């Protein structure tokens, strides 16, 4: 089955899903955030096939989310280190974790707890408005087309271009 490409869609969610939306890629990035950097260690931790891991790591390197850094010669061995672009994905994983902890954890509680080192407290991710700090929830946000949306592709319905408001 041919995979639908979303990379050129005028939607940041679609573009993100195009890069990160398979089962393994977020888990490979999770391992990088947990400090697992070497191919064999990532493969053992996830139980992922070597061919699949090779593909995911290559894509993440090609997209600038990981750097492939040699740590040994003869034979050449590499580590996969998060770039700034890769590190910027952490809040997404933390938000997914918070949702999973709330809706998918059993009575025993979450399998992993995040400690915020700045304040020393256990914490969960919360998405807030960049301007006022209030929680962002579906009921208090309205979407509108931004400057990067092609004017000739404006969708019918509730999301209208600024000129139609």
mmCIF file of the C-alpha atoms, coordinates in Angstrom:
data_MODEL
# 
_entry.id   MODEL 
# 
loop_
_atom_site.group_PDB 
_atom_site.id 
_atom_site.type_symbol 
_atom_site.label_atom_id 
_atom_site.label_alt_id 
_atom_site.label_comp_id 
_atom_site.label_asym_id 
_atom_site.label_entity_id 
_atom_site.label_seq_id 
_atom_site.pdbx_PDB_ins_code 
_atom_site.Cartn_x 
_atom_site.Cartn_y 
_atom_site.Cartn_z 
_atom_site.occupancy 
_atom_site.B_iso_or_equiv 
_atom_site.pdbx_formal_charge 
_atom_site.auth_seq_id 
_atom_site.auth_comp_id 
_atom_site.auth_asym_id 
_atom_site.auth_atom_id 
_atom_site.pdbx_PDB_model_num 
ATOM 1   C CA . UNK A 1 1   ? 0.000   0.000  0.000  1.00 0.00 ? 1   UNK A CA 1 
ATOM 2   C CA . UNK A 1 2   ? 1.402   3.404  -0.981 1.00 0.00 ? 2   UNK A CA 1 
ATOM 3   C CA . UNK A 1 3   ? 1.779   5.872  1.850  1.00 0.00 ? 3   UNK A CA 1 
ATOM 4   C CA . UNK A 1 4   ? 0.132   9.274  1.463  1.00 0.00 ? 4   UNK A CA 1 
ATOM 5   C CA . UNK A 1 5   ? 2.698   12.093 1.582  1.00 0.00 ? 5   UNK A CA 1 
ATOM 6   C CA . UNK A 1 6   ? 1.754   15.016 3.831  1.00 0.00 ? 6   UNK A CA 1 
ATOM 7   C CA . UNK A 1 7   ? 5.017   16.997 3.676  1.00 0.00 ? 7   UNK A CA 1 
ATOM 8   C CA . UNK A 1 8   ? 3.650   19.613 1.268  1.00 0.00 ? 8   UNK A CA 1 
ATOM 9   C CA . UNK A 1 9   ? 0.200   20.004 2.837  1.00 0.00 ? 9   UNK A CA 1 
ATOM 10  C CA . UNK A 1 10  ? -0.531  23.509 4.166  1.00 0.00 ? 10  UNK A CA 1 
ATOM 11  C CA . UNK A 1 11  ? -0.899  22.167 7.714  1.00 0.00 ? 11  UNK A CA 1 
ATOM 12  C CA . UNK A 1 12  ? 1.771   21.912 10.409 1.00 0.00 ? 12  UNK A CA 1 
ATOM 13  C CA . UNK A 1 13  ? 0.066   18.874 11.944 1.00 0.00 ? 13  UNK A CA 1 
ATOM 14  C CA . UNK A 1 14  ? 0.075   17.036 8.604  1.00 0.00 ? 14  UNK A CA 1 
ATOM 15  C CA . UNK A 1 15  ? 3.733   17.937 8.001  1.00 0.00 ? 15  UNK A CA 1 
ATOM 16  C CA . UNK A 1 16  ? 4.673   16.767 11.500 1.00 0.00 ? 16  UNK A CA 1 
ATOM 17  C CA . UNK A 1 17  ? 2.781   13.493 11.019 1.00 0.00 ? 17  UNK A CA 1 
ATOM 18  C CA . UNK A 1 18  ? 4.590   12.988 7.717  1.00 0.00 ? 18  UNK A CA 1 
ATOM 19  C CA . UNK A 1 19  ? 7.920   13.030 9.561  1.00 0.00 ? 19  UNK A CA 1 
ATOM 20  C CA . UNK A 1 20  ? 7.003   11.629 12.984 1.00 0.00 ? 20  UNK A CA 1 
ATOM 21  C CA . UNK A 1 21  ? 3.734   9.770  12.575 1.00 0.00 ? 21  UNK A CA 1 
ATOM 22  C CA . UNK A 1 22  ? 4.766   6.132  12.355 1.00 0.00 ? 22  UNK A CA 1 
ATOM 23  C CA . UNK A 1 23  ? 4.871   3.836  15.395 1.00 0.00 ? 23  UNK A CA 1 
ATOM 24  C CA . UNK A 1 24  ? 8.628   3.773  15.821 1.00 0.00 ? 24  UNK A CA 1 
ATOM 25  C CA . UNK A 1 25  ? 9.914   7.306  15.253 1.00 0.00 ? 25  UNK A CA 1 
ATOM 26  C CA . UNK A 1 26  ? 8.554   8.870  18.482 1.00 0.00 ? 26  UNK A CA 1 
ATOM 27  C CA . UNK A 1 27  ? 9.911   5.893  20.414 1.00 0.00 ? 27  UNK A CA 1 
ATOM 28  C CA . UNK A 1 28  ? 13.353  6.282  18.828 1.00 0.00 ? 28  UNK A CA 1 
ATOM 29  C CA . UNK A 1 29  ? 13.270  9.940  19.879 1.00 0.00 ? 29  UNK A CA 1 
ATOM 30  C CA . UNK A 1 30  ? 12.112  8.939  23.371 1.00 0.00 ? 30  UNK A CA 1 
ATOM 31  C CA . UNK A 1 31  ? 15.201  6.757  23.672 1.00 0.00 ? 31  UNK A CA 1 
ATOM 32  C CA . UNK A 1 32  ? 17.406  9.663  22.598 1.00 0.00 ? 32  UNK A CA 1 
ATOM 33  C CA . UNK A 1 33  ? 15.828  11.843 25.305 1.00 0.00 ? 33  UNK A CA 1 
ATOM 34  C CA . UNK A 1 34  ? 16.486  9.096  27.841 1.00 0.00 ? 34  UNK A CA 1 
ATOM 35  C CA . UNK A 1 35  ? 20.166  9.161  26.850 1.00 0.00 ? 35  UNK A CA 1 
ATOM 36  C CA . UNK A 1 36  ? 20.236  6.055  24.659 1.00 0.00 ? 36  UNK A CA 1 
ATOM 37  C CA . UNK A 1 37  ? 22.400  7.059  21.698 1.00 0.00 ? 37  UNK A CA 1 
ATOM 38  C CA . UNK A 1 38  ? 23.960  3.972  20.153 1.00 0.00 ? 38  UNK A CA 1 
ATOM 39  C CA . UNK A 1 39  ? 22.306  1.847  17.486 1.00 0.00 ? 39  UNK A CA 1 
ATOM 40  C CA . UNK A 1 40  ? 22.638  -1.470 19.308 1.00 0.00 ? 40  UNK A CA 1 
ATOM 41  C CA . UNK A 1 41  ? 21.350  0.038  22.563 1.00 0.00 ? 41  UNK A CA 1 
ATOM 42  C CA . UNK A 1 42  ? 18.330  1.627  20.850 1.00 0.00 ? 42  UNK A CA 1 
ATOM 43  C CA . UNK A 1 43  ? 17.628  -1.622 19.006 1.00 0.00 ? 43  UNK A CA 1 
ATOM 44  C CA . UNK A 1 44  ? 17.840  -3.692 22.209 1.00 0.00 ? 44  UNK A CA 1 
ATOM 45  C CA . UNK A 1 45  ? 15.735  -1.247 24.221 1.00 0.00 ? 45  UNK A CA 1 
ATOM 46  C CA . UNK A 1 46  ? 12.918  -1.111 21.673 1.00 0.00 ? 46  UNK A CA 1 
ATOM 47  C CA . UNK A 1 47  ? 13.136  -4.608 20.217 1.00 0.00 ? 47  UNK A CA 1 
ATOM 48  C CA . UNK A 1 48  ? 12.869  -2.978 16.809 1.00 0.00 ? 48  UNK A CA 1 
ATOM 49  C CA . UNK A 1 49  ? 14.154  -4.663 13.654 1.00 0.00 ? 49  UNK A CA 1 
ATOM 50  C CA . UNK A 1 50  ? 17.575  -3.461 12.551 1.00 0.00 ? 50  UNK A CA 1 
ATOM 51  C CA . UNK A 1 51  ? 16.292  -2.537 9.086  1.00 0.00 ? 51  UNK A CA 1 
ATOM 52  C CA . UNK A 1 52  ? 13.422  -0.468 10.503 1.00 0.00 ? 52  UNK A CA 1 
ATOM 53  C CA . UNK A 1 53  ? 15.710  1.276  13.001 1.00 0.00 ? 53  UNK A CA 1 
ATOM 54  C CA . UNK A 1 54  ? 18.214  2.041  10.245 1.00 0.00 ? 54  UNK A CA 1 
ATOM 55  C CA . UNK A 1 55  ? 15.445  3.658  8.177  1.00 0.00 ? 55  UNK A CA 1 
ATOM 56  C CA . UNK A 1 56  ? 14.098  5.709  11.099 1.00 0.00 ? 56  UNK A CA 1 
ATOM 57  C CA . UNK A 1 57  ? 17.535  6.930  12.173 1.00 0.00 ? 57  UNK A CA 1 
ATOM 58  C CA . UNK A 1 58  ? 18.456  7.877  8.605  1.00 0.00 ? 58  UNK A CA 1 
ATOM 59  C CA . UNK A 1 59  ? 15.243  9.871  8.241  1.00 0.00 ? 59  UNK A CA 1 
ATOM 60  C CA . UNK A 1 60  ? 15.757  11.653 11.564 1.00 0.00 ? 60  UNK A CA 1 
ATOM 61  C CA . UNK A 1 61  ? 19.341  12.523 10.582 1.00 0.00 ? 61  UNK A CA 1 
ATOM 62  C CA . UNK A 1 62  ? 18.275  13.648 7.083  1.00 0.00 ? 62  UNK A CA 1 
ATOM 63  C CA . UNK A 1 63  ? 15.546  15.838 8.620  1.00 0.00 ? 63  UNK A CA 1 
ATOM 64  C CA . UNK A 1 64  ? 17.987  17.425 11.080 1.00 0.00 ? 64  UNK A CA 1 
ATOM 65  C CA . UNK A 1 65  ? 16.500  16.009 14.277 1.00 0.00 ? 65  UNK A CA 1 
ATOM 66  C CA . UNK A 1 66  ? 19.521  13.848 15.093 1.00 0.00 ? 66  UNK A CA 1 
ATOM 67  C CA . UNK A 1 67  ? 23.208  14.154 14.300 1.00 0.00 ? 67  UNK A CA 1 
ATOM 68  C CA . UNK A 1 68  ? 25.199  11.020 13.541 1.00 0.00 ? 68  UNK A CA 1 
ATOM 69  C CA . UNK A 1 69  ? 28.462  11.392 15.470 1.00 0.00 ? 69  UNK A CA 1 
ATOM 70  C CA . UNK A 1 70  ? 31.396  8.977  15.210 1.00 0.00 ? 70  UNK A CA 1 
ATOM 71  C CA . UNK A 1 71  ? 32.596  7.756  18.599 1.00 0.00 ? 71  UNK A CA 1 
ATOM 72  C CA . UNK A 1 72  ? 34.916  4.968  17.381 1.00 0.00 ? 72  UNK A CA 1 
ATOM 73  C CA . UNK A 1 73  ? 37.069  4.177  14.362 1.00 0.00 ? 73  UNK A CA 1 
ATOM 74  C CA . UNK A 1 74  ? 38.065  0.732  13.031 1.00 0.00 ? 74  UNK A CA 1 
ATOM 75  C CA . UNK A 1 75  ? 35.314  -0.258 12.975 1.00 0.00 ? 75  UNK A CA 1 
ATOM 76  C CA . UNK A 1 76  ? 33.394  2.975  12.610 1.00 0.00 ? 76  UNK A CA 1 
ATOM 77  C CA . UNK A 1 77  ? 30.703  3.318  15.245 1.00 0.00 ? 77  UNK A CA 1 
ATOM 78  C CA . UNK A 1 78  ? 28.256  6.185  15.634 1.00 0.00 ? 78  UNK A CA 1 
ATOM 79  C CA . UNK A 1 79  ? 26.017  7.768  18.220 1.00 0.00 ? 79  UNK A CA 1 
ATOM 80  C CA . UNK A 1 80  ? 22.794  9.596  17.453 1.00 0.00 ? 80  UNK A CA 1 
ATOM 81  C CA . UNK A 1 81  ? 22.641  12.933 19.240 1.00 0.00 ? 81  UNK A CA 1 
ATOM 82  C CA . UNK A 1 82  ? 19.636  15.236 19.396 1.00 0.00 ? 82  UNK A CA 1 
ATOM 83  C CA . UNK A 1 83  ? 19.944  18.520 17.517 1.00 0.00 ? 83  UNK A CA 1 
ATOM 84  C CA . UNK A 1 84  ? 18.143  21.721 18.484 1.00 0.00 ? 84  UNK A CA 1 
ATOM 85  C CA . UNK A 1 85  ? 15.297  20.704 16.161 1.00 0.00 ? 85  UNK A CA 1 
ATOM 86  C CA . UNK A 1 86  ? 15.167  17.298 17.836 1.00 0.00 ? 86  UNK A CA 1 
ATOM 87  C CA . UNK A 1 87  ? 15.260  18.751 21.354 1.00 0.00 ? 87  UNK A CA 1 
ATOM 88  C CA . UNK A 1 88  ? 12.349  21.014 20.417 1.00 0.00 ? 88  UNK A CA 1 
ATOM 89  C CA . UNK A 1 89  ? 10.237  17.862 20.023 1.00 0.00 ? 89  UNK A CA 1 
ATOM 90  C CA . UNK A 1 90  ? 10.457  17.071 23.759 1.00 0.00 ? 90  UNK A CA 1 
ATOM 91  C CA . UNK A 1 91  ? 7.337   19.034 24.772 1.00 0.00 ? 91  UNK A CA 1 
ATOM 92  C CA . UNK A 1 92  ? 5.338   17.017 22.225 1.00 0.00 ? 92  UNK A CA 1 
ATOM 93  C CA . UNK A 1 93  ? 6.497   13.745 23.766 1.00 0.00 ? 93  UNK A CA 1 
ATOM 94  C CA . UNK A 1 94  ? 5.873   15.095 27.274 1.00 0.00 ? 94  UNK A CA 1 
ATOM 95  C CA . UNK A 1 95  ? 2.321   16.103 26.268 1.00 0.00 ? 95  UNK A CA 1 
ATOM 96  C CA . UNK A 1 96  ? 1.709   12.646 24.761 1.00 0.00 ? 96  UNK A CA 1 
ATOM 97  C CA . UNK A 1 97  ? 3.012   11.127 27.984 1.00 0.00 ? 97  UNK A CA 1 
ATOM 98  C CA . UNK A 1 98  ? 0.703   13.281 30.126 1.00 0.00 ? 98  UNK A CA 1 
ATOM 99  C CA . UNK A 1 99  ? -2.294  12.259 28.004 1.00 0.00 ? 99  UNK A CA 1 
ATOM 100 C CA . UNK A 1 100 ? -1.276  8.580  28.158 1.00 0.00 ? 100 UNK A CA 1 
ATOM 101 C CA . UNK A 1 101 ? -0.760  8.785  31.929 1.00 0.00 ? 101 UNK A CA 1 
ATOM 102 C CA . UNK A 1 102 ? -4.254  10.206 32.349 1.00 0.00 ? 102 UNK A CA 1 
ATOM 103 C CA . UNK A 1 103 ? -6.154  7.961  29.968 1.00 0.00 ? 103 UNK A CA 1 
ATOM 104 C CA . UNK A 1 104 ? -4.099  4.794  29.516 1.00 0.00 ? 104 UNK A CA 1 
ATOM 105 C CA . UNK A 1 105 ? -2.327  4.114  32.837 1.00 0.00 ? 105 UNK A CA 1 
ATOM 106 C CA . UNK A 1 106 ? -3.726  1.528  35.184 1.00 0.00 ? 106 UNK A CA 1 
ATOM 107 C CA . UNK A 1 107 ? -4.555  1.939  38.858 1.00 0.00 ? 107 UNK A CA 1 
ATOM 108 C CA . UNK A 1 108 ? -0.857  1.550  39.688 1.00 0.00 ? 108 UNK A CA 1 
ATOM 109 C CA . UNK A 1 109 ? -0.171  4.920  38.069 1.00 0.00 ? 109 UNK A CA 1 
ATOM 110 C CA . UNK A 1 110 ? 2.156   6.182  35.353 1.00 0.00 ? 110 UNK A CA 1 
ATOM 111 C CA . UNK A 1 111 ? 5.111   4.018  34.327 1.00 0.00 ? 111 UNK A CA 1 
ATOM 112 C CA . UNK A 1 112 ? 7.525   6.985  34.261 1.00 0.00 ? 112 UNK A CA 1 
ATOM 113 C CA . UNK A 1 113 ? 7.417   10.234 36.229 1.00 0.00 ? 113 UNK A CA 1 
ATOM 114 C CA . UNK A 1 114 ? 9.084   13.437 35.070 1.00 0.00 ? 114 UNK A CA 1 
ATOM 115 C CA . UNK A 1 115 ? 10.998  15.486 37.642 1.00 0.00 ? 115 UNK A CA 1 
ATOM 116 C CA . UNK A 1 116 ? 11.359  19.171 36.731 1.00 0.00 ? 116 UNK A CA 1 
ATOM 117 C CA . UNK A 1 117 ? 14.940  19.857 37.781 1.00 0.00 ? 117 UNK A CA 1 
ATOM 118 C CA . UNK A 1 118 ? 14.459  23.627 37.935 1.00 0.00 ? 118 UNK A CA 1 
ATOM 119 C CA . UNK A 1 119 ? 11.961  23.451 40.803 1.00 0.00 ? 119 UNK A CA 1 
ATOM 120 C CA . UNK A 1 120 ? 12.599  19.894 42.004 1.00 0.00 ? 120 UNK A CA 1 
ATOM 121 C CA . UNK A 1 121 ? 8.975   18.743 41.706 1.00 0.00 ? 121 UNK A CA 1 
ATOM 122 C CA . UNK A 1 122 ? 7.421   15.853 39.821 1.00 0.00 ? 122 UNK A CA 1 
ATOM 123 C CA . UNK A 1 123 ? 5.541   17.356 36.911 1.00 0.00 ? 123 UNK A CA 1 
ATOM 124 C CA . UNK A 1 124 ? 3.309   16.663 33.935 1.00 0.00 ? 124 UNK A CA 1 
ATOM 125 C CA . UNK A 1 125 ? 3.310   18.574 30.689 1.00 0.00 ? 125 UNK A CA 1 
ATOM 126 C CA . UNK A 1 126 ? 0.699   21.264 30.202 1.00 0.00 ? 126 UNK A CA 1 
ATOM 127 C CA . UNK A 1 127 ? 0.209   23.249 27.010 1.00 0.00 ? 127 UNK A CA 1 
ATOM 128 C CA . UNK A 1 128 ? -0.343  26.919 27.793 1.00 0.00 ? 128 UNK A CA 1 
ATOM 129 C CA . UNK A 1 129 ? -0.868  30.132 25.846 1.00 0.00 ? 129 UNK A CA 1 
ATOM 130 C CA . UNK A 1 130 ? 2.447   31.765 25.017 1.00 0.00 ? 130 UNK A CA 1 
ATOM 131 C CA . UNK A 1 131 ? 0.939   35.178 25.856 1.00 0.00 ? 131 UNK A CA 1 
ATOM 132 C CA . UNK A 1 132 ? -1.118  34.771 29.046 1.00 0.00 ? 132 UNK A CA 1 
ATOM 133 C CA . UNK A 1 133 ? -0.061  31.376 30.409 1.00 0.00 ? 133 UNK A CA 1 
ATOM 134 C CA . UNK A 1 134 ? -3.639  30.021 30.522 1.00 0.00 ? 134 UNK A CA 1 
ATOM 135 C CA . UNK A 1 135 ? -4.099  26.361 29.573 1.00 0.00 ? 135 UNK A CA 1 
ATOM 136 C CA . UNK A 1 136 ? -4.863  25.808 25.902 1.00 0.00 ? 136 UNK A CA 1 
ATOM 137 C CA . UNK A 1 137 ? -7.935  23.631 25.484 1.00 0.00 ? 137 UNK A CA 1 
ATOM 138 C CA . UNK A 1 138 ? -10.208 23.011 22.510 1.00 0.00 ? 138 UNK A CA 1 
ATOM 139 C CA . UNK A 1 139 ? -13.004 25.032 24.087 1.00 0.00 ? 139 UNK A CA 1 
ATOM 140 C CA . UNK A 1 140 ? -10.911 28.213 24.425 1.00 0.00 ? 140 UNK A CA 1 
ATOM 141 C CA . UNK A 1 141 ? -9.043  28.284 21.088 1.00 0.00 ? 141 UNK A CA 1 
ATOM 142 C CA . UNK A 1 142 ? -10.222 29.170 17.590 1.00 0.00 ? 142 UNK A CA 1 
ATOM 143 C CA . UNK A 1 143 ? -8.175  28.396 14.482 1.00 0.00 ? 143 UNK A CA 1 
ATOM 144 C CA . UNK A 1 144 ? -7.662  30.792 11.615 1.00 0.00 ? 144 UNK A CA 1 
ATOM 145 C CA . UNK A 1 145 ? -5.561  30.600 8.507  1.00 0.00 ? 145 UNK A CA 1 
ATOM 146 C CA . UNK A 1 146 ? -2.075  31.983 8.889  1.00 0.00 ? 146 UNK A CA 1 
ATOM 147 C CA . UNK A 1 147 ? 0.204   33.776 6.454  1.00 0.00 ? 147 UNK A CA 1 
ATOM 148 C CA . UNK A 1 148 ? 1.713   30.485 5.244  1.00 0.00 ? 148 UNK A CA 1 
ATOM 149 C CA . UNK A 1 149 ? -1.588  29.075 4.006  1.00 0.00 ? 149 UNK A CA 1 
ATOM 150 C CA . UNK A 1 150 ? -1.889  29.305 0.199  1.00 0.00 ? 150 UNK A CA 1 
ATOM 151 C CA . UNK A 1 151 ? -4.765  31.686 -0.583 1.00 0.00 ? 151 UNK A CA 1 
ATOM 152 C CA . UNK A 1 152 ? -5.909  29.571 -3.535 1.00 0.00 ? 152 UNK A CA 1 
ATOM 153 C CA . UNK A 1 153 ? -6.322  26.520 -1.269 1.00 0.00 ? 153 UNK A CA 1 
ATOM 154 C CA . UNK A 1 154 ? -8.481  28.073 1.457  1.00 0.00 ? 154 UNK A CA 1 
ATOM 155 C CA . UNK A 1 155 ? -10.825 25.345 2.693  1.00 0.00 ? 155 UNK A CA 1 
ATOM 156 C CA . UNK A 1 156 ? -14.566 25.839 2.903  1.00 0.00 ? 156 UNK A CA 1 
ATOM 157 C CA . UNK A 1 157 ? -16.078 25.819 6.354  1.00 0.00 ? 157 UNK A CA 1 
ATOM 158 C CA . UNK A 1 158 ? -15.164 27.218 9.730  1.00 0.00 ? 158 UNK A CA 1 
ATOM 159 C CA . UNK A 1 159 ? -11.534 28.128 9.079  1.00 0.00 ? 159 UNK A CA 1 
ATOM 160 C CA . UNK A 1 160 ? -11.605 31.235 6.920  1.00 0.00 ? 160 UNK A CA 1 
ATOM 161 C CA . UNK A 1 161 ? -8.860  33.452 5.586  1.00 0.00 ? 161 UNK A CA 1 
ATOM 162 C CA . UNK A 1 162 ? -8.395  36.725 7.474  1.00 0.00 ? 162 UNK A CA 1 
ATOM 163 C CA . UNK A 1 163 ? -9.894  38.687 4.539  1.00 0.00 ? 163 UNK A CA 1 
ATOM 164 C CA . UNK A 1 164 ? -13.238 36.832 4.968  1.00 0.00 ? 164 UNK A CA 1 
ATOM 165 C CA . UNK A 1 165 ? -13.709 37.769 8.628  1.00 0.00 ? 165 UNK A CA 1 
# 
